Amino acid sequence: MERVQPRSLAPDIAAAYGLTRRESEMMRYLLQGLSTKQIAAALGISPYTVQEHFTAIFEKTGVRSRRELVGKVFSRTVR
């Protein structure tokens, strides 16, 4: 039996919370451990825009931080 990686479940989790395609992409980068600067560089957007996307993600998922979001994703994959 192979363990499921939270990163591979990001699209399903994003859909469950009604995240946009871009927000889902942001979450995937977050689960890969990228910083705000790294995400901004990868997507060709400003770090401020990355933060705005994370604010929207936090509101939709009911968390207040990246750490909480990662914990929520991991707790969903353990069950």
Backbone hydrogen bonds, N-H to C=O, Kabsch-Sander energy under -0.5 kcal/mol:
donor,donor_aa,acceptor,acceptor_aa,energy
8,S,5,Q,-1.1
9,L,5,Q,-0.9
9,L,6,P,-0.8
10,A,6,P,-0.7
10,A,7,R,-0.8
13,I,9,L,-2.6
14,A,10,A,-3.0
15,A,11,P,-2.2
16,A,12,D,-2.0
17,Y,13,I,-1.5
18,G,15,A,-1.0
19,L,14,A,-2.9
24,S,20,T,-2.5
25,E,21,R,-2.0
26,M,22,R,-2.3
27,M,23,E,-2.3
28,R,24,S,-2.1
29,Y,25,E,-2.1
30,L,26,M,-2.5
31,L,27,M,-2.5
32,Q,28,R,-1.0
32,Q,29,Y,-0.5
33,G,30,L,-1.6
34,L,29,Y,-2.0
39,I,35,S,-2.5
40,A,36,T,-2.6
41,A,37,K,-2.4
42,A,38,Q,-2.4
43,L,39,I,-2.0
44,G,40,A,-1.3
45,I,40,A,-2.1
50,V,46,S,-1.8
51,Q,47,P,-2.3
52,E,48,Y,-2.1
53,H,49,T,-2.2
54,F,50,V,-2.3
55,T,51,Q,-2.3
56,A,52,E,-1.9
57,I,53,H,-2.4
58,F,54,F,-2.8
59,E,55,T,-2.0
60,K,56,A,-2.3
61,T,57,I,-2.3
62,G,58,F,-1.3
63,V,58,F,-1.8
69,L,65,S,-2.1
70,V,66,R,-2.8
71,G,67,R,-2.5
72,K,68,E,-2.5
73,V,69,L,-2.3
74,F,70,V,-2.8
75,S,71,G,-2.4
76,R,72,K,-1.6
77,T,73,V,-1.3
78,V,74,F,-1.3
79,R,75,S,-1.0
